[in-house]
């Protein structure tokens, strides 16, 4: 029997605000446990919530980049459930009047993944389990950090569609400055609702929700495992499928049951009487729209069609917010697009790989980067030296000209000095000279390398090749 997997996603994205959703505590990641906590976000009574306007603007921006309708009036509601990381015993969210509805994201094959809604809500705290002491600690730094939840319709049928959608969503949101979307830090999290039905059947099967996936690879593995578990249950009757929430364990490659899946009525939603409805005018929406930066797909088109970069280069640069920012920054000072691309994709990414820094965490002074590219382009240093200088700029924020002067790295193009170095190399390697004169061309590169070594890599390679060729013919 043929089966069809049907999936819908709930994607939680932390918004890039300075402060939390309903108080002035910092929303930044990486603080010491319970450092960014006040009476309001820790659930103390008598502390009224004050809505963060910037969070609403970022939610509007999320709706605009995902082709949503923006609601003219939004309200906040209480979602009631008890869990240790939720200090109030309820979560402030949007149920009756979300900020965005009816959007879509298009996949490369033209299929549109439709969105039911995007709503704003506060994050919960974080539970830290200590196996050694058998204790669970609670960190409330994340409590009340502003989130948007992007709820899709059940439009997915494969893990590839899910991962492509999430990658496109990451690019849309990160390029717009809505979130950094770092799954490893929890600022983008995804819950996958999976059901399986017979091919051609219109009724959805029993749905399970899978949580605790912090990478696209883990999400793909979890979907493969959970969908196969459903199919096995339907074919063999080995277990009864129930509507439940399951947790993914990436180490063992399995899901396991956490709790039965609640229905909306179980949460006893009701309007939050402490927060008045917020009216969103067309003028406010247009201000947000006007402030949106160039999205990734438009940047790809510009790099390819207007600047003439190969599609390969454009795809990598437009696939990372930090690389795109670096490229645009360098281009303001040095306008040869292909040279800039080569330096970024070649030398810079090699340094980043050695430093074990992800593509979305790269920072480098664009002016200094452009300066060293110009120095190579003008023949003041060779490319080998340029790589050393780039490493110093990346790791130490060094000023290129000062670094070159301090370490005596300026290119040696003095003909007399080069001739002297070449003579020394030829006298030290008579066997290689004889091989060259006997018709072996491969030793020429060896001799060039020895000359470069003599000059500490500072010689002009073009001059070395010309002079060496002439002197070998004499």
N, C-alpha and C positions, 0 to 999 in steps of 0.2 A: 504494500500500500504506500502511496506517495503522501508525504506530509509537507505542510507549509508552516514555516516559522513566522510569527507576527510579533513585532516589538514596537514599543513606544518608550521614549526616554524622558526622564526628568533630570535636567542639568542644573546644578546649583553653582552659581558663579558669584564670588565675592567681589564687591564693587570697589573701585580704586578711590576711596574717600580717605581723608585724613582722620576723621573721627567716626565713631560708631553711629548706628542708625537713630538712636533716641537719647544719646548723651554725648558729652564732649571727650570721653576717653579715646585714646589713640586706637586706631584700627590697624596699625602696622603689624606685620608678621615678624616674629623672631624675638619678642620681649621675654624677659624672665617670667616664669609661671606666676599668674595672678598679679602681674605688675600693672596692667591696664584695666583696672576694675574700680568701680565706684558704687555707691548705694543704689543708683538707678539700674545699672546693668547686672548687678548681683541680686536683684529682686527684692530689695528692701521696701517695705510699705511706705506709702506717702510720697513717692518720688514720681512726679508726672513725666510722661514721655514727651519729648520735643523732637519733631521730625526733622531729619537731615535733608535739607533742600537739594544738596548736591547728589544725594542718592537717587532722588526722584529724577533729576536731570539725566543721570547716567542710565537709569531704567528707560527713560524716553529714548535716549540714544540707541540702546539695545533694540528697542522696538523699530526704530527707523532703519537700522542696518539689516534687520531681518524681515522687512516689508510688512510690519504689523500695523494695525489700526491703533491709534493712541486714544485712550479714553479721555473724555472731557472732565469727568469727575471720578476721583478714586477715593477709596476708604480703606481703613485698616480694621482687621478682625482678630479675635482671639481663638487660637487653636489649642484646645485643652488636652494635655496628656502629661503623665508624670514620668520623668526620667532624671537621673541624678545630675546630668549636665545642663538641665533647664531649671534655673533657680526660681523662676516665678511659678512654675507649674503650668504655664501656657506659653505659646509662641505667638508673637505678634506677626501677622501675615496678611495676605489679601485673598479673600475667598469670594465675596459677593461683588466686588468692583475692582478687578485687577487693572494694572496700568496699561497693559497691551494685550490685544487679542488678534486672532486670525492672521498670523504671519506665515512665511515660508522661507526655506533655504533650498536652493537648487543644487543638485549633485552634478557631476561632470557629464553623466549620461542623459541629462535633461529631466530626470525625475525630481519632482518637488516634494520635499518633506514639509508637511504643513504643521503649523504650530497652533495649539489650542489657545495658549496664553503665555504671557510673561508677568509674573507678579513679584512684588517686593516683600521680603520678610527678613527677620533677624536670625542670625546664626545661633546655634547653641554652643555651649562650652565644649571642652575636649576631655575625654576620659583617658587616663594614662594607666594601663594595666602593668603591675609589677609582679611578674611570675615568681621572682625569688622570695619576696615577702608576702605574696598572695594578697596584695592590697591593690585597690584601685584609687588613684589620685585624680582630683578634678582641677583643671585649669580653666578659669573663666575669662581668660584674655579674649577668646573668640566669641564669647556671649554678647549678642547684640551687634556684632559686626554686620553691616548691611549686605544682603544677598539679593540676587534675582534668581527665581526659579523659572527655567524655560521648559515648558511642558509641550511635548510634541503629541500629535495623534499617532495611532499605531500604524505607521506607514513603512516601517523597516521590515525587510525580509532576510537580510544577510548581515553578518558581522562586518563585511567590507563596507556596506552602506552606513552602518553605525559609525565606524571609525572615520570614514570620509566626512560625514556630517559633523562629527565632533572637531575634526581638524579645520573644517571651513568655519565652524562657529568660533573656534579659538582665534583664527585669523581676523574674522569680522570684529570680535570684541576687543582683542588686544590692539589692533591698529587704530580703533576708535578711542582708545584710552579708557575703555569701560572697566577692564580688569586685566591683570597680568596673566590670568588663565594658567597658572603654574599648578599642574595636577599634583606634582610632588610635594607642594606646600599646602594643598587642600583648597586653593582658591578657585579651582574648577573641579567639581565632583559630579559623577554621573550615576544614576540609578537606572537600571534596565528592567523594564516590564516585559516578560517573555510569556508567550503562549504558543501552543502548537495545535494545528487542526488538519483534518484531511484535506488534500488538495481539492479545490473547488467548493468546499464548504464555506458558507458565509458567516457562520456563527463562530465567535472567538472561543478558544479553549480556555481551560483553567489558567489563570494568570499568576505568575510568581514575580516578585521584585527582588533583584539582585543588587546588593550594596557592597561597599568596601573595595572599589577598584580604583587604583591611582595611576594608571597608565593605559594608553590605547592598546598595548599588547595584552595587558591583564583583562581589559574589557573583551577583546576578541576571544581570549581563552575561556573566559567565563560564559560567554554566549554559546560557544561551541559545546562546553560541558553541559550547561543547563538545558539547552535545546535537545541534546541527545538524551538527557535524563527523561525529559518529557516524552520523547519518541519511544524510548524503551518501556516506559510505564504504560503507554497506550498500546503497544504491541504485545507486551508480555503480561501485563497486569501485575508486575513485580511490586509496585507500590501505588498507593492512592495519591493522586495529585490533589493538593488543596491550595487554596489561595493563601499565600504566606509570603513573608519577607525572609530572604536567605542571604547569608553572608559568604562572600568569596574568599577562600584561603589560597593565596597565590603560591604558597610554598608546596602545598600538596595537590594543587590543581583541581579543587573540588568546592562545591557550595555546600553549606549546611544550614539547617533551619534555625532562625532566630525567634520568630513569633508569627502567629497568624496575622494575615494582612487585614488591617482595619478598613472599614468603609468610612466615607465622609461623616456620616451621622455619629460614628463613634467618637469623633473629636469635638462634638458639641460646639461647632463654630457659632460665634455670635459677634455682632459689631462691637468694636472697642469704644466704649463711651468716653474715654479720656482723650481720643484723637479725633479732631473734626475732619470731615471730608476735605480733600484738596482739589481745587479747580485748576485745570490745565488749559490755558488759552492757546489759540492758534499762534499768537505772537511768541509765546514761550516755546512752543514746538519748533517754530521757524528759527529761533535763536539757537536752539540745540542743533538743528539740521545744518545751519550755516557754519557752526563751529566744528563740525565733523571733519577730521583729516581724510586724506586720500585712502580709500580702502585697498586691501591687498590685491584684489583682482584688477583694479584700475591701475595700480602701480605696476603690476606685471605687464599690462598692455602698454603703458608708457615706456617702460624700460625696453620692451621688445620692438615696438613700432616707431617710437620717436627717437630713442637713443641708440637703436640698432643692436642691442645686446642679443646674443643667442638665447633661445628659449630656456636652455639649461641654466644659464647664469641668472636669468630673470626669475625663474621659478625658485631657486635657492634664496636669492635676495628678498623677493617678495613673500617668501614663506617664513620669514623671521622678522619681527618688529625691530629688534636691535640691529640686525644687518641692514635692513632698509633704512633705518635712521642713520647709521654710519655712512652708507652709500650716499644718501642725499646730503649729509653734512660735508663729506669730502668733495663732492661735486660742486659745492659752492665756491671752492678754492682752486679746484683742478678739474677741468671740463672734459678730459679724455675718458669717456665712460668705460670703454673696454679695459683700459689700463687700471682704472679704479676697481673694476670687477675682478680682474686677475689678481690684484693684490689682496682683495678681501677673500676670495674663494681659495686662493692658493696660500699665500704667506700667513695671513691673519688667522684663518681657520686651522692651519697647522699649529700655530702657537696656542690657540684656544684648546685644541685637542690635547696638547701636552700639559696644559694647565688644568685639564679636566673641568672646563667651564662650559655650560650648555649654551647653545646658540642664542637663547633668549636672555642670557645674563652678560652678554659682551658689552663692555663699555670702553671707549678709547676716545681721546681728544681728536676730533675730526680735523682741526686745523693742523695739528702736529702730524697726523697721518698724511694729510695732503702735502705738507712740507717735505716729508721724506720721499714721497712719490715724485715730487718735482725735482728734488736733488738727484734722483736716479735718472729721470727723464732728461735733465740738463747735463748729465755726464759728470756730475761733481762727486758722486759715489757710484760704485757698481751695485748690481742687484744683490750680490752676496753680502756686501756690507749693509745694504738697505734692510735685509732680513734681520741683522743684528740690531740695527737701530729701531726697527719696528718692535722687536721684542722688548727693548728698553722703554719705548713709548708705552707699550701695553702694560708692562709689569711695574714700571717706576714712574710713569708719566713724564719721561725725560723730554727735554727740548732737543729736537734733532740736531740743529747746528752746534749747540753747545756740547752735546754728547760726541759728535764727530770730531770736534776740535780737541776736546779733553782726551779722547782715546786715539788721536792721530789717525783717523780713518778716511781722510780725504783721498780721493782716487789719485794714484800715481800715473801721470800721463807724460812725464818728462822722458823724452826719447833717449837721452844719455843714460838715465838710471835704468830704463827698461832694457837697453842694449847690454848694459853691464850685467844685469840679472840673467839675461838670456845666455850670454857667453859663459857665465858660471854654470848654468844648467847644462849647456852643451858639453862643456869640459868634464862635468861630473857624470855624464851619461853617454859615453862614446858608443856603447853597444846599441842604444836606442837610435842614435844618429845614423849608424851604419844600417840599421834595419829600415829606417825611413828612406835613406838613399837607395836601398835595395828594392824599394817599391812598396813597403808596408806603411799604409796611411794611418793605421790605428794607433801607432806610437805618437802621432802628432798630438793627440789629445792628452796623452800622458805628459809630454813635454810642456804643454800649456799649463797643465796642473802644477808641475814643478816650478814654473815661473811664478804662478799665482802664489804658491807656497812661499817662495823667496821674498815676495813683496807683501806677505801677511794678508793676502787676499785683496789688496788695495789697488792692484794694477787694472788699467782699462783693458778688458778682455779683447776688444776690437783691435787696439794697438798691439797687444801681445801677439795676436794671431798674424797680423800683417808683418811685424818685425821678425817674428820667429820664422815665418815662411821665407822671407828674403834671406835671412842669415843661413838657413838650411840649404838654400840654393847656391850659396857662394862657394 
